[in-house]
């Protein structure tokens, strides 16, 4: 009798625990769903505003009414600022920044985590210090250096140079390289591989998630950058899309009904590459099995 009662109590406790666990999962899912919805609302508003023929700020304006939807905003803003040329400028600037960030970030991160040299701690401290200095404090001396001394105004190189080294990317690569067992590098050195060969053939493949993460983090910055390109580019044919949109003239007759719709249409074009890049790479943002390269 006692055994039967104990078994019944355990089953009741197990059932109650299972019910509570199911309730917690449902609540967790509801909170995550609400957070995802709130995060997507600005994108929905941007896209809907870009498609509206006449801007509607009422509650009904949040509904995609077919009679008020059009693609004229995209066509009109393209005729006004030349979207293709602005997108190309943004792409060139972003590709240059991403390329420099990956090259210098890998080199510095590898040196700070794998190599041993005098002053290593000081260099790492300087990298951390750079994180604490706002870019706005450096903007005036950078402008004087790039525009007046180097004469790189209205030049792709002038837009790329201030962002060529990204301290965040350096820290990302350093932390990933620290996770790789030192035996991997020692074995390669015993086989006669140079440090550059070790970095290219061994280290980089093992930190592929870090490369993809640094690419995405770096891409978003220069792709949406406005202030620095605005300072160094006065020629409209050299301006990236963010600057072209800022200089967009609302007096254009094509947008008298909905000038904000044209601006939102350009913002949609600016946002699409970043969203597509994230969707393509998000499944790769998982840690690699770094210990798989070591036998035993």
C-alpha positions in Angstrom: 0.0 0.0 0.0 2.8 2.4 1.0 4.7 1.6 -2.2 1.6 2.3 -4.3 1.0 5.6 -2.6 4.7 6.7 -3.1 4.5 5.8 -6.8 1.3 7.8 -7.2 2.9 10.8 -5.6 5.9 10.6 -7.8 3.8 10.4 -10.9 1.7 13.3 -9.7 4.9 15.3 -9.0 6.3 14.4 -12.4 3.1 15.4 -14.2 2.9 18.7 -12.3 6.6 19.4 -13.2 5.9 18.5 -16.9 2.9 20.9 -16.9 5.0 23.7 -15.4 7.8 23.1 -17.9 5.3 23.2 -20.8 3.8 26.5 -19.4 7.3 28.0 -19.2 8.1 27.0 -22.7 4.9 28.6 -24.0 5.6 31.8 -22.1 9.2 31.9 -23.3 7.9 31.4 -26.9 5.3 34.2 -26.5 7.9 36.6 -25.2 10.3 35.8 -28.0 7.5 36.2 -30.5 6.5 39.5 -29.1 10.2 40.7 -29.2 10.5 39.6 -32.9 7.3 41.4 -33.8 8.4 44.6 -32.1 11.8 44.4 -33.9 10.1 43.9 -37.3 7.6 46.8 -36.9 10.1 49.5 -38.1 10.9 47.5 -41.2 7.2 47.0 -41.9 6.5 50.7 -41.5 9.5 51.6 -43.8 8.4 49.3 -46.5 4.7 50.3 -46.3 5.6 54.0 -46.3 7.7 53.5 -49.4 4.8 51.9 -51.2 2.2 54.4 -50.2 0.9 56.7 -53.0 -0.2 59.3 -50.4 1.1 59.3 -46.9 -1.5 58.2 -44.3 -0.6 58.8 -40.7 -3.8 57.4 -39.3 -4.3 53.9 -37.8 -5.6 52.7 -41.2 -2.3 53.8 -42.7 -0.7 50.8 -41.0 -2.8 48.6 -43.3 -1.6 47.8 -46.9 -4.6 49.2 -48.7 -4.3 48.2 -52.4 -5.7 51.5 -53.7 -2.9 53.4 -52.0 0.1 51.2 -53.0 2.4 52.1 -55.8 6.0 51.7 -57.0 6.3 55.3 -58.2 8.3 56.3 -55.2 11.1 53.9 -56.2 11.0 55.0 -59.8 11.0 58.7 -58.9 13.8 58.6 -56.3 15.9 56.6 -58.9 15.4 59.4 -61.4 16.3 62.0 -58.9 19.5 60.7 -57.3 20.6 57.8 -59.6 20.2 54.8 -57.3 22.5 52.6 -59.4 25.5 55.0 -59.1 24.9 55.6 -55.4 24.6 51.9 -54.7 27.9 51.3 -56.6 29.6 54.0 -54.6 28.3 52.4 -51.3 29.4 49.0 -52.5 33.0 50.1 -53.4 33.4 51.9 -50.1 32.0 49.0 -48.1 34.0 46.4 -50.0 37.2 48.3 -49.4 36.5 48.7 -45.7 35.6 45.0 -45.3 38.6 43.9 -47.2 41.0 46.0 -45.2 39.3 45.0 -41.9 39.7 41.3 -42.6 43.3 41.6 -43.7 44.5 43.8 -40.9 42.2 42.3 -38.3 43.5 38.8 -39.0 47.1 39.9 -38.9 46.8 41.8 -35.7 44.5 39.3 -34.0 46.9 36.5 -34.9 49.9 38.4 -33.6 48.2 39.3 -30.3 47.0 35.8 -29.6 49.5 33.3 -31.1 52.9 35.2 -31.3 55.0 36.3 -28.4 56.9 39.6 -28.7 58.0 42.5 -26.5 55.2 45.1 -25.9 52.4 42.6 -26.8 50.4 43.7 -23.7 50.9 47.4 -24.6 49.6 46.9 -28.1 46.5 45.0 -26.8 45.9 47.9 -24.3 46.1 50.4 -27.2 43.5 48.4 -29.1 41.2 48.5 -26.1 41.8 52.2 -25.8 40.8 52.9 -29.4 37.4 51.4 -28.5 36.9 54.1 -25.8 37.6 57.0 -28.2 34.6 58.2 -30.2 35.1 58.6 -33.9 33.7 62.1 -33.7 36.8 63.2 -31.7 39.1 62.1 -34.5 37.0 63.5 -37.3 38.5 67.0 -37.6 42.2 65.8 -37.6 41.3 63.0 -40.0 39.5 65.4 -42.3 42.5 67.8 -42.3 44.9 64.8 -43.0 42.8 63.1 -45.7 41.4 66.2 -47.5 44.2 68.8 -47.2 47.4 66.8 -46.8 46.6 63.8 -48.9 44.1 65.5 -51.3 41.7 62.6 -51.2 38.4 64.5 -51.3 35.9 63.0 -53.7 38.0 59.8 -53.8 37.1 56.3 -52.7 40.4 56.0 -50.9 39.6 59.0 -48.8 36.3 57.3 -47.7 37.9 54.0 -46.9 41.1 54.9 -45.1 39.6 56.1 -41.7 37.8 52.7 -41.4 40.5 50.4 -42.7 41.4 49.1 -39.2 38.5 48.0 -37.0 39.4 47.4 -33.4 36.2 45.3 -32.9 37.3 42.9 -35.6 40.8 42.7 -34.0 39.2 41.6 -30.7 36.9 39.1 -32.4 39.8 37.4 -34.2 42.0 37.5 -31.1 39.4 35.7 -29.0 38.8 33.1 -31.6 42.5 32.5 -32.1 43.0 32.0 -28.4 40.6 29.1 -28.5 42.7 27.2 -31.0 45.1 24.7 -29.2 48.7 25.9 -29.4 49.7 22.3 -30.4 48.2 23.0 -33.9 50.6 25.9 -34.5 53.6 24.1 -32.9 53.1 21.1 -35.2 53.0 23.3 -38.3 56.2 25.1 -37.2 57.9 21.8 -36.7 56.9 20.9 -40.3 58.6 24.1 -41.5 55.6 26.2 -42.2 56.0 30.0 -42.0 53.8 32.1 -39.8 52.0 33.5 -42.9 51.4 30.0 -44.2 50.1 28.9 -40.8 47.7 31.9 -40.7 46.5 31.3 -44.3 46.2 27.5 -44.3 45.5 26.6 -40.7 44.3 29.5 -38.5 41.8 31.1 -40.9 39.9 28.0 -41.8 39.5 27.2 -38.1 38.0 30.6 -37.3 35.6 30.8 -40.3 32.7 31.9 -37.9 34.8 34.8 -36.8 35.5 35.8 -40.4 31.8 35.8 -41.2 30.9 37.6 -38.1 33.5 40.3 -38.7 32.3 40.7 -42.3 28.7 41.3 -41.2 29.7 43.6 -38.3 32.0 45.6 -40.6 29.6 45.7 -43.5 26.8 47.4 -41.6 29.0 50.3 -40.5 30.4 51.7 -43.8 27.2 50.6 -45.7 25.1 52.9 -43.5 27.9 55.5 -42.9 26.7 59.1 -43.5 28.8 61.7 -41.7 32.3 60.9 -43.0 31.3 60.4 -46.7 29.2 63.6 -46.4 32.3 65.5 -45.3 34.8 64.2 -47.9 32.5 64.0 -51.0 31.0 67.0 -52.6 30.7 65.5 -56.1 27.2 63.9 -56.3 28.6 61.1 -58.6 30.9 60.0 -55.8 28.4 60.0 -52.9 27.2 56.8 -51.4 23.5 56.1 -51.1 23.2 57.3 -47.5 24.6 60.7 -48.4 22.5 60.9 -51.7 19.4 60.3 -49.7 20.3 63.0 -47.2 20.8 65.4 -50.1 17.6 64.4 -51.7 15.5 67.4 -52.8 11.9 67.1 -51.6 11.0 69.9 -54.0 10.9 67.5 -56.9 7.5 67.5 -58.5 7.4 63.8 -58.6 7.1 63.7 -54.8 4.7 66.5 -53.9 2.1 64.0 -52.8 4.4 61.9 -50.6 8.0 63.2 -50.3 8.6 60.9 -47.3 7.6 57.9 -49.4 10.5 58.6 -51.7 13.0 58.9 -48.8 11.6 55.6 -47.3 12.0 54.0 -50.8 15.6 54.9 -50.8 16.0 53.6 -47.2 14.5 50.3 -48.3 17.1 50.0 -51.1 19.8 50.8 -48.5 18.5 48.2 -46.1 18.0 45.3 -48.5 21.7 44.3 -48.9 22.4 44.2 -45.2 19.3 42.0 -44.6 20.2 39.6 -47.4 23.8 39.3 -46.2 22.6 38.5 -42.7 20.1 35.9 -44.0 22.8 34.2 -46.1 25.4 34.1 -43.3 23.3 33.7 -40.1 23.4 29.9 -40.3 27.2 30.0 -40.2 27.4 31.9 -37.0 28.2 28.9 -34.9 31.4 28.0 -33.2 33.6 25.5 -35.1 34.9 22.4 -33.4 38.4 23.9 -32.9 39.7 20.9 -31.1 39.1 18.6 -34.1 42.5 19.5 -35.6 44.4 17.8 -32.7 44.8 14.1 -32.6 43.8 12.2 -29.5 
